[in-house]
Amino acid sequence: MAALVTQISITASANGKETDGSPVVFSFSRTGSTDGSLSVGYQLFGTAKPGSDYSGSSTGTILFAAGSATATLSLPALADGALIDPYETIIARINPATNYEIATGKQFATATITAEGMLVSPKASTRPGYSSGEVVNGYAFAALKSNGSVVSWGKSSYDSSDITTPAGLSGVTQLFSTEYAFAALKSDGSVVTWGDSRYGGTAPTGLSGVTQIMSNLNP
């Protein structure tokens, strides 16, 4: 009888907090034989940076002890003293290897670091209708829900049809916008866009491995 192939998966089991150093925790699991120890490589992406936002490195190896089907990665949050400090993300990815498989849909996991209780002083916009960090959509809203789905409403551009959220959109960790389009960054590093194709509503084919998105404006 053929031996069961070991499959590795990852989930985010705890978010971090700058105020008390609470760590981000990622939980790794394996199926199949647990008779021996197993090393699994990982990489970390996202808006949070190692050494300034959390303790640890952006690459490393997690060790499953012999007899154990689980292992954890703990990354203590660091207070960086920023006045403008929205929640930051850490995206963990399991590295492929020849001695195990990665469970379908379980290669990535996303956690956040919050700055609750810290002073947040947003920069005021100097142009009506625009934020100081990215271009605000002029005719629609998009809401990111706690389950990773998105709801959008409004117009795709002036005097046009209603904007429509892509069917089945899920696993979203961040939303970005141009004046007439939205981009959703998913936990697996892929990007889904919608809205006016002339303003970024159509993403490049095969776009993957993305950790952050920035928009621009022709003044």
Backbone as ProteinMPNN parsed JSONL, in Angstrom:
{"seq_chain_A": "MAALVTQISITASANGKETDGSPVVFSFSRTGSTDGSLSVGYQLFGTAKPGSDYSGSSTGTILFAAGSATATLSLPALADGALIDPYETIIARINPATNYEIATGKQFATATITAEGMLVSPKASTRPGYSSGEVVNGYAFAALKSNGSVVSWGKSSYDSSDITTPAGLSGVTQLFSTEYAFAALKSDGSVVTWGDSRYGGTAPTGLSGVTQIMSNLNP", "coords_chain_A": {"N_chain_A": [[0.842, -1.199, 0.0], [0.596, 2.185, -0.891], [2.375, 4.859, 0.653], [0.906, 7.582, 2.46], [0.919, 10.825, 1.095], [2.623, 13.531, 2.481], [1.0, 16.497, 3.373], [1.099, 20.002, 3.605], [-0.217, 22.789, 5.347], [-1.254, 26.194, 6.063], [-2.411, 28.573, 8.443], [-3.591, 31.718, 9.751], [-3.49, 32.254, 13.08], [-3.517, 34.145, 15.089], [-3.661, 37.684, 15.469], [-1.437, 40.537, 15.65], [-0.483, 43.111, 18.093], [0.694, 46.369, 18.429], [0.668, 47.843, 20.763], [0.988, 46.228, 23.056], [2.818, 44.362, 22.312], [1.826, 41.94, 21.485], [2.02, 38.899, 19.699], [1.933, 38.146, 16.167], [0.65, 35.104, 15.041], [1.233, 32.247, 13.179], [-0.109, 29.169, 12.191], [1.04, 26.025, 11.347], [0.217, 22.997, 9.715], [0.347, 19.424, 9.254], [-0.453, 16.582, 7.272], [-0.652, 12.981, 6.999], [2.152, 10.797, 7.599], [3.638, 11.231, 10.8], [5.911, 10.366, 11.91], [8.632, 11.096, 11.751], [10.728, 14.073, 12.136], [10.139, 17.219, 10.436], [11.14, 19.725, 8.225], [10.017, 22.851, 7.086], [10.076, 25.355, 4.725], [9.484, 28.915, 4.652], [8.189, 32.127, 3.547], [7.808, 35.632, 4.18], [5.631, 38.297, 3.451], [4.014, 41.451, 2.673], [2.693, 44.559, 4.112], [3.792, 45.08, 6.586], [7.019, 45.214, 8.056], [9.94, 43.24, 8.691], [11.86, 43.605, 11.673], [11.22, 46.281, 12.052], [8.433, 46.446, 12.281], [7.793, 43.951, 13.266], [9.34, 41.284, 15.174], [11.75, 39.145, 13.81], [12.564, 37.341, 10.759], [12.225, 37.767, 7.189], [12.339, 35.417, 5.851], [12.521, 31.893, 6.526], [12.564, 28.771, 8.427], [10.278, 26.373, 9.53], [9.882, 23.926, 12.061], [8.557, 20.745, 12.288], [8.145, 18.704, 14.979], [9.093, 15.306, 15.676], [6.371, 13.101, 15.713], [4.517, 15.097, 15.949], [1.812, 16.92, 14.536], [1.506, 19.558, 14.132], [2.844, 22.912, 14.056], [4.098, 26.089, 15.119], [4.534, 29.547, 14.247], [5.714, 32.372, 15.711], [5.558, 35.854, 15.836], [6.517, 38.527, 17.399], [4.985, 41.702, 17.799], [6.216, 44.996, 17.076], [6.493, 48.281, 18.382], [6.548, 51.015, 16.339], [6.399, 53.721, 16.57], [5.172, 55.412, 14.772], [3.161, 58.169, 13.769], [1.104, 58.164, 11.924], [-0.354, 55.305, 11.395], [-1.814, 52.89, 10.126], [-3.484, 49.656, 10.23], [-1.252, 46.939, 9.62], [-0.108, 44.388, 7.375], [0.881, 40.927, 7.427], [1.838, 38.527, 5.242], [2.098, 35.167, 4.978], [3.853, 32.588, 3.31], [4.061, 29.234, 2.273], [6.94, 27.538, 1.257], [7.497, 25.644, -1.688], [8.555, 22.177, -1.845], [10.341, 19.059, -2.34], [9.791, 16.966, -0.623], [7.288, 17.127, 0.458], [3.807, 18.025, -0.09], [1.815, 20.926, -0.843], [-1.171, 21.772, 0.648], [-4.171, 22.225, -1.186], [-5.08, 25.51, -1.838], [-4.036, 26.382, 0.562], [-1.561, 27.562, 0.811], [-0.965, 30.162, 1.483], [-1.35, 32.605, 4.101], [-2.841, 35.281, 5.926], [-2.187, 37.791, 8.29], [-2.736, 40.496, 10.652], [-1.269, 43.496, 12.039], [-2.146, 45.599, 14.541], [-2.516, 48.997, 15.727], [-3.772, 49.769, 18.098], [-4.933, 52.214, 20.351], [-2.812, 53.913, 19.929], [-1.749, 57.189, 18.876], [-3.332, 58.468, 16.1], [-2.937, 60.442, 13.365], [-4.262, 61.549, 10.747], [-3.226, 62.839, 7.569], [-4.362, 65.813, 6.195], [-6.254, 66.258, 3.207], [-5.23, 68.149, 0.388], [-6.587, 68.589, -1.87], [-9.861, 68.699, -2.9], [-11.84, 65.771, -2.877], [-9.81, 63.944, -3.063], [-7.545, 61.707, -1.433], [-4.654, 61.797, 0.775], [-2.977, 59.703, 0.335], [-3.689, 57.86, -1.728], [-5.559, 57.71, -4.81], [-8.902, 58.653, -4.54], [-11.879, 56.887, -5.258], [-14.182, 58.347, -7.417], [-16.919, 57.93, -7.81], [-17.974, 55.702, -6.574], [-18.251, 53.226, -3.914], [-16.399, 50.759, -2.035], [-16.598, 48.014, 0.049], [-14.732, 46.171, 2.337], [-15.213, 43.135, 3.796], [-15.209, 41.274, 6.937], [-14.931, 38.577, 6.41], [-13.39, 38.438, 4.148], [-14.66, 38.949, 1.766], [-16.09, 41.208, -0.713], [-18.107, 44.095, -1.122], [-19.435, 46.317, -3.442], [-20.65, 49.504, -4.592], [-22.382, 52.01, -6.505], [-21.374, 54.117, -9.254], [-19.508, 53.191, -12.181], [-18.226, 55.159, -13.583], [-18.721, 58.651, -14.341], [-22.126, 59.258, -15.051], [-22.65, 56.614, -15.953], [-23.097, 52.993, -16.117], [-24.154, 50.999, -13.224], [-21.651, 50.056, -10.862], [-20.129, 46.836, -10.621], [-19.342, 44.256, -8.435], [-16.842, 41.768, -8.912], [-17.967, 38.449, -9.477], [-17.98, 36.001, -6.899], [-15.731, 36.93, -5.563], [-13.283, 36.634, -3.101], [-11.24, 36.072, -0.126], [-9.864, 38.453, 0.134], [-7.51, 40.888, 1.22], [-6.786, 43.569, 1.171], [-7.949, 46.712, -0.17], [-7.751, 48.873, -2.998], [-7.77, 51.946, -4.913], [-8.471, 53.758, -7.968], [-9.566, 56.735, -9.644], [-11.777, 55.78, -11.024], [-11.902, 53.026, -10.699], [-11.402, 49.858, -8.948], [-9.065, 47.851, -7.061], [-8.461, 44.683, -5.765], [-6.46, 43.15, -3.43], [-5.521, 39.897, -2.898], [-5.145, 37.196, -0.48], [-3.486, 35.252, -1.524], [-1.701, 36.591, -3.071], [-2.584, 37.36, -5.561], [-4.39, 39.592, -7.818], [-7.474, 41.258, -8.232], [-9.394, 43.216, -10.349], [-11.812, 45.837, -11.034], [-14.234, 47.972, -12.664], [-13.862, 50.996, -14.576], [-12.121, 50.219, -17.451], [-10.285, 51.879, -18.63], [-9.084, 53.184, -16.597], [-7.649, 51.455, -14.983], [-9.266, 49.288, -14.484], [-8.91, 46.761, -15.552], [-6.801, 44.196, -14.868], [-3.315, 43.253, -15.446], [-2.722, 40.243, -17.27], [-2.147, 37.196, -15.539], [-0.997, 38.294, -13.262], [0.672, 38.007, -10.199], [1.911, 37.12, -6.868], [1.87, 39.549, -5.532], [2.374, 42.118, -3.113], [1.76, 44.698, -2.359], [-0.054, 47.582, -3.515], [-0.027, 50.548, -5.42], [-1.588, 53.576, -6.423], [-1.844, 56.074, -9.065], [-2.123, 59.49, -10.237], [-2.872, 61.602, -12.903], [-2.192, 64.824, -12.76]], "CA_chain_A": [[0.0, 0.0, 0.0], [1.408, 3.398, -1.001], [2.337, 5.742, 1.823], [0.193, 8.835, 2.247], [1.787, 11.976, 0.84], [2.496, 14.589, 3.485], [0.507, 17.78, 2.889], [1.314, 21.097, 4.551], [-1.131, 23.927, 5.227], [-0.974, 27.279, 7.002], [-3.487, 29.498, 8.783], [-3.256, 32.763, 10.716], [-4.255, 31.942, 14.29], [-3.595, 35.316, 15.978], [-3.143, 38.953, 14.976], [-0.549, 41.2, 16.597], [-0.794, 44.461, 18.562], [1.88, 47.14, 18.785], [0.571, 48.436, 22.103], [1.498, 45.338, 24.108], [3.753, 43.402, 21.748], [1.189, 40.651, 21.188], [2.582, 38.424, 18.438], [1.227, 37.463, 15.079], [0.94, 33.674, 15.103], [0.821, 31.407, 12.067], [-0.141, 27.752, 12.548], [1.311, 25.087, 10.258], [-0.299, 21.65, 9.968], [0.72, 18.422, 8.26], [-1.195, 15.334, 7.246], [0.216, 11.868, 6.645], [2.987, 10.275, 8.683], [4.321, 12.18, 11.695], [6.942, 9.589, 12.607], [9.881, 11.84, 11.819], [10.65, 15.526, 12.102], [10.032, 17.749, 9.076], [11.402, 21.16, 8.101], [9.245, 23.492, 6.019], [10.494, 26.733, 4.517], [8.415, 29.904, 4.46], [8.543, 33.51, 3.271], [6.848, 36.603, 4.68], [5.454, 39.486, 2.627], [3.008, 42.34, 3.238], [3.085, 45.93, 4.405], [4.61, 45.068, 7.8], [8.405, 44.905, 7.737], [10.697, 42.628, 9.792], [12.823, 44.478, 12.326], [10.607, 47.559, 12.43], [7.047, 46.195, 12.665], [7.746, 42.698, 14.024], [10.613, 40.59, 15.369], [11.88, 37.974, 12.958], [13.102, 37.525, 9.421], [11.24, 37.565, 6.123], [12.46, 34.025, 5.403], [12.887, 31.001, 7.619], [12.156, 27.372, 8.398], [9.515, 25.901, 10.681], [10.197, 22.521, 12.299], [7.602, 19.83, 12.902], [8.832, 17.696, 15.799], [8.64, 13.93, 15.469], [5.144, 12.799, 16.424], [3.624, 16.261, 15.988], [1.194, 17.296, 13.268], [1.381, 21.018, 14.095], [3.977, 23.752, 14.452], [3.667, 27.488, 15.11], [5.492, 30.623, 14.033], [5.299, 33.532, 16.504], [6.271, 37.061, 15.43], [6.108, 39.617, 18.286], [4.818, 43.018, 17.175], [7.071, 46.063, 17.581], [5.947, 49.632, 18.263], [7.482, 51.786, 15.52], [6.297, 55.136, 16.912], [4.613, 56.222, 13.685], [1.924, 58.867, 14.091], [0.111, 57.641, 10.996], [-0.002, 53.894, 11.429], [-2.959, 52.005, 9.971], [-3.114, 48.262, 10.421], [-0.299, 46.425, 8.643], [-0.345, 42.972, 7.106], [1.945, 39.96, 7.177], [1.367, 37.416, 4.431], [3.038, 34.043, 5.055], [3.743, 31.64, 2.199], [4.838, 27.993, 2.371], [7.788, 27.287, 0.091], [7.394, 24.274, -2.224], [9.695, 21.28, -1.646], [10.11, 17.733, -2.928], [9.421, 15.971, 0.386], [5.901, 17.324, 0.895], [2.949, 18.799, -0.97], [1.088, 22.01, -0.187], [-2.614, 21.552, 0.532], [-4.814, 23.132, -2.127], [-5.636, 26.722, -1.255], [-3.507, 26.597, 1.913], [-0.158, 27.966, 0.756], [-0.834, 31.517, 2.017], [-2.214, 33.052, 5.198], [-2.631, 36.708, 6.183], [-2.498, 38.308, 9.627], [-2.564, 41.944, 10.74], [-0.734, 44.129, 13.248], [-2.906, 46.821, 14.799], [-1.88, 49.992, 16.585], [-4.855, 50.269, 18.939], [-4.518, 53.044, 21.465], [-1.791, 54.864, 19.522], [-2.256, 58.404, 18.253], [-3.397, 58.451, 14.643], [-3.149, 61.809, 12.914], [-4.279, 61.527, 9.286], [-2.866, 64.057, 6.861], [-5.515, 66.37, 5.484], [-6.112, 66.376, 1.762], [-5.169, 69.526, -0.101], [-7.431, 68.659, -3.056], [-11.169, 68.085, -2.647], [-12.114, 64.542, -3.61], [-8.646, 63.066, -3.121], [-6.869, 61.464, -0.167], [-3.235, 62.115, 0.702], [-2.188, 58.509, 0.063], [-4.013, 57.302, -3.028], [-6.683, 58.38, -5.446], [-10.213, 58.212, -4.076], [-12.838, 56.648, -6.33], [-15.071, 59.501, -7.429], [-18.333, 57.652, -8.018], [-18.393, 54.422, -5.991], [-17.654, 52.742, -2.676], [-16.136, 49.323, -1.931], [-16.486, 47.629, 1.459], [-14.059, 44.903, 2.592], [-15.858, 42.499, 4.942], [-14.317, 40.5, 7.796], [-14.725, 37.242, 5.836], [-12.571, 38.544, 2.958], [-15.459, 39.26, 0.577], [-16.186, 42.633, -1.003], [-19.351, 44.632, -1.673], [-19.23, 47.651, -3.999], [-21.87, 50.116, -5.105], [-22.171, 53.311, -7.122], [-21.187, 54.127, -10.705], [-18.137, 52.934, -12.607], [-17.736, 56.484, -13.947], [-19.811, 59.626, -14.406], [-23.243, 58.989, -15.96], [-22.471, 55.282, -16.548], [-23.835, 51.917, -15.461], [-23.77, 50.687, -11.857], [-20.452, 49.248, -10.733], [-20.453, 45.463, -10.234], [-18.248, 43.493, -7.836], [-16.637, 40.478, -9.582], [-18.642, 37.333, -8.816], [-17.157, 35.044, -6.173], [-14.512, 37.523, -5.021], [-13.077, 36.27, -1.702], [-9.839, 36.019, 0.265], [-9.27, 39.779, -0.05], [-6.892, 41.455, 2.421], [-6.723, 45.026, 1.047], [-8.584, 47.332, -1.333], [-7.106, 50.073, -3.502], [-8.657, 52.574, -5.892], [-8.189, 54.931, -8.78], [-10.774, 57.561, -9.656], [-12.907, 55.077, -11.614], [-11.734, 51.57, -10.627], [-10.921, 49.272, -7.706], [-8.192, 46.68, -7.119], [-8.493, 43.892, -4.537], [-5.287, 42.296, -3.221], [-5.945, 38.689, -2.211], [-4.156, 36.59, 0.412], [-2.556, 34.425, -2.294], [-0.844, 37.46, -3.86], [-3.199, 37.71, -6.834], [-5.107, 40.861, -7.819], [-8.707, 41.315, -9.01], [-9.774, 44.612, -10.565], [-13.084, 46.085, -11.693], [-14.502, 49.38, -12.908], [-13.546, 51.482, -15.916], [-10.864, 49.624, -17.922], [-9.356, 52.95, -18.995], [-8.491, 53.701, -15.373], [-7.124, 50.373, -14.156], [-10.283, 48.274, -14.21], [-8.498, 45.473, -16.089], [-5.444, 43.901, -14.398], [-2.485, 42.478, -16.378], [-2.916, 38.795, -17.213], [-1.153, 36.422, -14.805], [-0.39, 39.049, -12.16], [0.701, 37.2, -8.977], [2.997, 37.447, -5.955], [1.783, 40.977, -5.186], [2.284, 42.404, -1.683], [1.241, 46.048, -2.144], [-0.482, 48.258, -4.739], [-0.105, 51.998, -5.338], [-2.255, 54.2, -7.571], [-1.351, 57.4, -9.368], [-3.086, 60.421, -10.824], [-2.297, 62.605, -13.791], [-2.775, 66.066, -12.266]], "C_chain_A": [[0.876, 1.247, 0.0], [1.255, 4.277, 0.23], [1.602, 7.029, 1.479], [1.19, 9.972, 2.061], [1.542, 13.036, 1.911], [2.044, 15.883, 2.83], [0.634, 18.827, 3.99], [0.309, 22.208, 4.286], [-0.772, 24.972, 6.274], [-2.217, 28.116, 7.218], [-2.943, 30.565, 9.723], [-4.116, 32.553, 11.95], [-4.324, 33.099, 15.277], [-3.016, 36.531, 15.27], [-2.287, 39.61, 16.058], [-1.022, 42.582, 16.981], [0.499, 45.159, 18.954], [1.859, 47.58, 20.245], [1.131, 47.542, 23.191], [2.446, 44.261, 23.575], [3.157, 42.039, 21.447], [1.632, 40.175, 19.812], [1.53, 38.039, 17.401], [1.626, 35.999, 15.151], [0.372, 32.986, 13.863], [0.923, 29.941, 12.498], [0.054, 26.9, 11.294], [0.774, 23.711, 10.664], [0.211, 20.71, 8.89], [-0.177, 17.204, 8.393], [-0.256, 14.228, 6.772], [1.037, 11.433, 7.84], [3.621, 11.401, 9.484], [5.463, 11.498, 12.442], [8.243, 10.361, 12.76], [9.654, 13.33, 11.878], [10.602, 15.994, 10.65], [10.266, 19.252, 9.105], [10.656, 21.712, 6.894], [9.677, 24.95, 5.916], [9.313, 27.657, 4.294], [9.022, 31.252, 4.102], [7.43, 34.413, 3.779], [6.842, 37.831, 3.785], [4.499, 40.428, 3.365], [3.553, 43.72, 3.528], [3.901, 46.046, 5.683], [6.016, 44.583, 7.461], [9.133, 44.302, 8.941], [11.726, 43.604, 10.353], [12.271, 45.82, 12.742], [9.172, 47.383, 12.894], [6.882, 44.898, 13.467], [9.131, 42.089, 14.13], [10.649, 39.348, 14.494], [12.432, 38.351, 11.61], [12.017, 37.272, 8.386], [11.327, 36.169, 5.511], [12.86, 33.16, 6.585], [12.388, 29.589, 7.402], [11.411, 27.039, 9.669], [9.766, 24.406, 10.826], [9.025, 21.801, 12.942], [8.396, 18.791, 13.695], [8.285, 16.311, 15.48], [7.415, 13.651, 16.326], [4.145, 13.926, 16.465], [3.102, 16.583, 14.601], [1.06, 18.802, 13.132], [2.681, 21.687, 14.506], [3.524, 25.201, 14.335], [4.846, 28.425, 14.882], [4.96, 31.853, 14.744], [6.19, 34.721, 16.163], [5.814, 38.23, 16.297], [6.048, 40.953, 17.564], [5.727, 44.04, 17.854], [6.387, 47.402, 17.396], [6.953, 50.477, 17.503], [7.364, 53.293, 15.738], [5.71, 56.018, 15.843], [3.323, 56.894, 14.127], [0.788, 58.401, 13.199], [0.423, 56.173, 10.797], [-1.242, 53.019, 11.324], [-2.524, 50.566, 10.154], [-2.22, 47.792, 9.284], [-0.477, 44.919, 8.513], [0.957, 42.195, 7.018], [1.313, 38.804, 6.414], [2.434, 36.33, 4.46], [2.779, 33.072, 3.913], [4.614, 30.42, 2.464], [5.657, 27.827, 1.101], [7.605, 25.85, -0.396], [8.674, 23.484, -1.952], [9.335, 19.9, -2.194], [9.615, 16.701, -1.915], [8.046, 16.214, 1.017], [5.136, 18.051, -0.202], [2.278, 19.899, -0.166], [-0.4, 21.798, -0.432], [-3.232, 22.626, -0.358], [-5.445, 24.325, -1.401], [-5.089, 27.084, 0.115], [-2.037, 26.99, 1.921], [0.074, 29.319, 1.415], [-1.763, 31.72, 3.214], [-1.852, 34.502, 5.508], [-3.06, 37.071, 7.593], [-2.238, 39.814, 9.622], [-1.902, 42.336, 12.05], [-1.489, 45.437, 13.417], [-2.141, 47.73, 15.743], [-2.922, 50.605, 17.5], [-4.308, 51.071, 20.11], [-3.432, 54.04, 21.114], [-2.442, 56.063, 18.859], [-2.206, 58.265, 16.745], [-3.776, 59.843, 14.173], [-3.122, 61.859, 11.401], [-3.925, 62.876, 8.687], [-4.069, 64.557, 6.065], [-5.228, 66.467, 3.999], [-6.089, 67.835, 1.354], [-5.996, 69.699, -1.359], [-8.764, 67.994, -2.752], [-11.36, 66.833, -3.503], [-10.966, 63.569, -3.648], [-8.051, 62.898, -1.726], [-5.4, 61.817, -0.326], [-2.399, 60.907, 0.303], [-2.448, 57.875, -1.278], [-5.249, 58.0, -3.559], [-7.999, 57.79, -4.951], [-11.112, 57.968, -5.28], [-13.911, 57.728, -6.272], [-16.544, 59.18, -7.45], [-18.818, 56.361, -7.372], [-17.681, 54.165, -4.675], [-17.362, 51.252, -2.821], [-15.891, 49.009, -0.47], [-15.83, 46.255, 1.563], [-14.626, 44.308, 3.877], [-14.864, 41.613, 5.693], [-14.048, 39.099, 7.271], [-13.927, 37.268, 4.535], [-13.339, 38.788, 1.673], [-15.597, 40.776, 0.439], [-17.57, 42.963, -1.551], [-19.048, 46.027, -2.2], [-20.533, 48.182, -4.569], [-21.548, 51.521, -5.605], [-22.025, 53.163, -8.62], [-19.726, 53.854, -11.05], [-17.462, 54.207, -13.119], [-18.951, 57.407, -14.072], [-20.852, 59.222, -15.45], [-23.087, 57.653, -16.686], [-23.274, 54.26, -15.764], [-23.344, 51.704, -14.035], [-22.525, 49.813, -11.841], [-20.823, 47.865, -10.199], [-19.22, 44.777, -9.663], [-18.074, 42.171, -8.579], [-17.258, 39.335, -8.792], [-17.637, 36.426, -8.118], [-15.886, 35.614, -5.58], [-14.407, 37.234, -3.524], [-11.584, 36.252, -1.407], [-9.11, 37.341, 0.124], [-8.712, 40.295, 1.278], [-6.818, 42.974, 2.386], [-7.436, 45.469, -0.223], [-7.841, 48.613, -1.7], [-7.999, 50.67, -4.59], [-7.925, 53.575, -6.765], [-9.495, 55.704, -8.83], [-11.993, 56.799, -10.156], [-12.794, 53.55, -11.526], [-11.233, 51.148, -9.254], [-9.979, 48.11, -8.0], [-8.232, 45.99, -5.766], [-7.262, 43.005, -4.486], [-5.703, 41.104, -2.373], [-4.801, 38.069, -1.408], [-3.153, 35.713, -0.32], [-1.647, 35.258, -3.195], [-1.38, 37.808, -5.235], [-4.017, 38.996, -6.679], [-6.338, 40.748, -8.712], [-9.104, 42.777, -9.134], [-11.14, 44.699, -11.23], [-13.333, 47.589, -11.755], [-14.135, 49.731, -14.338], [-12.175, 50.969, -16.351], [-9.833, 50.683, -18.307], [-8.6, 53.488, -17.785], [-8.063, 52.576, -14.428], [-8.105, 49.276, -13.856], [-9.976, 46.9, -14.761], [-7.043, 45.217, -15.705], [-4.658, 43.14, -15.459], [-2.711, 40.977, -16.194], [-1.782, 38.126, -16.442], [-0.482, 37.149, -13.66], [-0.475, 38.242, -10.867], [1.87, 37.636, -8.105], [3.018, 38.89, -5.504], [1.663, 41.145, -3.681], [1.727, 43.793, -1.39], [0.897, 46.653, -3.504], [-0.488, 49.765, -4.461], [-0.803, 52.527, -6.578], [-1.66, 55.58, -7.819], [-2.44, 58.236, -10.03], [-2.336, 61.383, -11.715], [-2.907, 63.948, -13.455], [-3.116, 67.039, -13.392]], "O_chain_A": [[1.8, 1.355, 0.806], [0.162, 4.425, 0.778], [1.666, 7.508, 0.347], [2.182, 10.066, 2.783], [0.4, 13.388, 2.207], [2.635, 16.321, 1.843], [0.317, 18.57, 5.151], [0.018, 22.528, 3.134], [-0.077, 24.68, 7.247], [-2.989, 28.345, 6.287], [-1.948, 30.342, 10.413], [-5.34, 32.66, 11.878], [-5.115, 33.047, 16.219], [-2.014, 36.432, 14.562], [-2.402, 39.277, 17.237], [-1.857, 43.172, 16.295], [1.303, 44.618, 19.713], [2.905, 47.678, 20.886], [1.698, 48.043, 24.162], [2.83, 43.352, 24.31], [3.888, 41.084, 21.183], [1.624, 40.952, 18.857], [0.404, 37.662, 17.727], [2.806, 35.682, 15.304], [-0.809, 33.125, 13.542], [1.917, 29.528, 13.095], [-0.675, 27.04, 10.312], [0.872, 23.319, 11.827], [0.475, 21.124, 7.761], [-0.602, 16.844, 9.491], [0.806, 14.504, 6.212], [0.648, 11.681, 8.982], [4.082, 12.396, 8.925], [5.925, 11.986, 13.473], [8.889, 10.28, 13.805], [8.534, 13.806, 11.695], [10.978, 15.254, 9.741], [9.667, 19.967, 9.909], [10.663, 21.115, 5.818], [9.646, 25.687, 6.902], [8.266, 27.234, 3.805], [10.209, 31.493, 4.322], [6.263, 34.023, 3.81], [7.893, 38.345, 3.404], [4.21, 40.225, 4.544], [4.71, 44.024, 3.238], [4.635, 47.02, 5.852], [6.185, 43.653, 6.673], [8.977, 44.773, 10.067], [12.38, 44.333, 9.607], [12.782, 46.442, 13.674], [8.726, 48.088, 13.8], [5.943, 44.765, 14.253], [9.995, 42.338, 13.289], [9.682, 38.587, 14.447], [12.73, 39.515, 11.34], [11.006, 36.634, 8.681], [10.46, 35.787, 4.726], [13.471, 33.645, 7.538], [11.862, 29.251, 6.342], [11.857, 27.381, 10.765], [9.855, 23.693, 9.826], [8.554, 22.194, 14.009], [9.228, 18.08, 13.13], [7.136, 16.174, 15.061], [7.415, 13.93, 17.525], [3.033, 13.746, 16.961], [3.838, 16.531, 13.617], [0.552, 19.284, 12.119], [3.505, 21.105, 15.211], [2.647, 25.507, 13.527], [5.981, 28.143, 15.265], [3.874, 32.333, 14.421], [7.416, 34.619, 16.193], [4.816, 38.873, 15.97], [6.954, 41.297, 16.805], [5.976, 43.96, 19.057], [5.763, 47.639, 16.362], [8.086, 50.647, 17.954], [8.134, 54.063, 15.164], [5.733, 57.242, 15.968], [2.487, 56.272, 14.782], [-0.349, 58.257, 13.649], [1.377, 55.835, 10.096], [-1.683, 52.459, 12.327], [-1.329, 50.281, 10.226], [-2.399, 48.188, 8.132], [-0.944, 44.259, 9.441], [1.99, 42.717, 6.597], [0.366, 38.179, 6.891], [3.558, 36.556, 4.011], [1.631, 32.77, 3.589], [5.779, 30.558, 2.84], [5.131, 27.959, -0.004], [7.563, 24.93, 0.421], [9.754, 24.066, -1.842], [8.171, 19.615, -2.475], [9.074, 15.666, -2.307], [7.692, 15.569, 2.004], [5.727, 18.618, -1.121], [2.185, 19.809, 1.058], [-0.838, 21.661, -1.574], [-2.856, 23.796, -0.286], [-6.237, 24.159, -0.474], [-5.608, 27.989, 0.769], [-1.341, 26.78, 2.915], [1.185, 29.604, 1.862], [-2.816, 31.091, 3.32], [-0.697, 34.903, 5.369], [-4.149, 36.71, 8.038], [-1.604, 40.343, 8.709], [-1.964, 41.606, 13.039], [-1.471, 46.288, 12.527], [-1.241, 47.294, 16.461], [-2.961, 51.824, 17.667], [-3.351, 50.667, 20.771], [-3.144, 54.934, 21.91], [-3.555, 55.968, 18.34], [-1.152, 57.977, 16.177], [-4.828, 60.362, 14.546], [-2.087, 62.173, 10.812], [-4.279, 63.924, 9.228], [-4.71, 63.789, 5.346], [-4.097, 66.726, 3.587], [-6.826, 68.658, 1.897], [-6.112, 70.81, -1.877], [-8.788, 66.822, -2.377], [-11.079, 66.838, -4.701], [-11.103, 62.476, -4.198], [-8.052, 63.836, -0.93], [-4.945, 62.105, -1.433], [-1.226, 61.061, -0.035], [-1.513, 57.391, -1.917], [-5.9, 58.774, -2.857], [-8.181, 56.573, -4.947], [-11.11, 58.758, -6.224], [-14.48, 57.993, -5.214], [-17.363, 60.047, -7.145], [-19.96, 55.959, -7.594], [-16.665, 54.783, -4.357], [-17.992, 50.563, -3.624], [-15.073, 49.659, 0.182], [-16.299, 45.289, 0.961], [-14.525, 44.923, 4.939], [-13.817, 41.247, 5.16], [-13.046, 38.485, 7.64], [-13.792, 36.235, 3.879], [-12.742, 38.831, 0.598], [-15.263, 41.527, 1.355], [-18.132, 42.208, -2.344], [-18.465, 46.842, -1.484], [-21.407, 47.418, -4.976], [-20.569, 52.137, -5.182], [-22.502, 52.187, -9.197], [-18.82, 54.235, -10.308], [-16.235, 54.307, -13.085], [-20.087, 56.96, -13.919], [-20.51, 58.887, -16.584], [-23.354, 57.559, -17.884], [-24.035, 54.61, -14.862], [-22.261, 52.161, -13.668], [-22.356, 48.94, -12.692], [-21.75, 47.747, -9.398], [-18.178, 44.718, -10.315], [-19.069, 41.502, -8.855], [-17.094, 39.258, -7.574], [-16.578, 36.118, -8.666], [-15.031, 34.851, -5.129], [-15.323, 37.546, -2.762], [-10.761, 36.396, -2.311], [-7.885, 37.367, 0.006], [-9.349, 40.163, 2.324], [-6.789, 43.615, 3.437], [-7.521, 44.733, -1.206], [-7.366, 49.343, -0.83], [-8.876, 49.991, -5.124], [-6.914, 54.157, -6.373], [-10.441, 55.358, -8.122], [-13.119, 57.114, -9.772], [-13.529, 52.848, -12.22], [-10.709, 51.961, -8.492], [-10.076, 47.466, -9.044], [-8.058, 46.636, -4.733], [-7.036, 42.198, -5.389], [-6.184, 41.275, -1.254], [-3.632, 38.383, -1.635], [-2.072, 35.45, 0.206], [-0.901, 34.7, -4.0], [-0.7, 38.485, -6.005], [-4.301, 39.435, -5.564], [-6.262, 40.208, -9.816], [-9.146, 43.498, -8.137], [-11.578, 43.764, -11.901], [-12.738, 48.37, -11.013], [-14.103, 48.863, -15.209], [-11.174, 51.251, -15.693], [-8.634, 50.406, -18.308], [-7.587, 54.172, -17.936], [-8.114, 52.736, -13.209], [-7.81, 48.4, -13.043], [-10.705, 45.951, -14.474], [-6.149, 45.931, -16.158], [-5.254, 42.454, -16.29], [-2.872, 40.507, -15.068], [-0.609, 38.435, -16.652], [0.518, 36.663, -13.132], [-1.565, 37.83, -10.469], [2.718, 38.419, -8.534], [4.071, 39.407, -5.13], [0.93, 40.398, -3.033], [1.264, 44.042, -0.277], [1.484, 46.283, -4.521], [-0.906, 50.199, -3.388], [-0.628, 51.984, -7.669], [-1.059, 56.185, -6.931], [-3.527, 57.746, -10.337], [-1.293, 61.915, -11.336], [-4.051, 64.201, -13.833], [-3.616, 68.134, -13.131]]}, "name": "protein", "num_of_chains": 1, "seq": "MAALVTQISITASANGKETDGSPVVFSFSRTGSTDGSLSVGYQLFGTAKPGSDYSGSSTGTILFAAGSATATLSLPALADGALIDPYETIIARINPATNYEIATGKQFATATITAEGMLVSPKASTRPGYSSGEVVNGYAFAALKSNGSVVSWGKSSYDSSDITTPAGLSGVTQLFSTEYAFAALKSDGSVVTWGDSRYGGTAPTGLSGVTQIMSNLNP"}
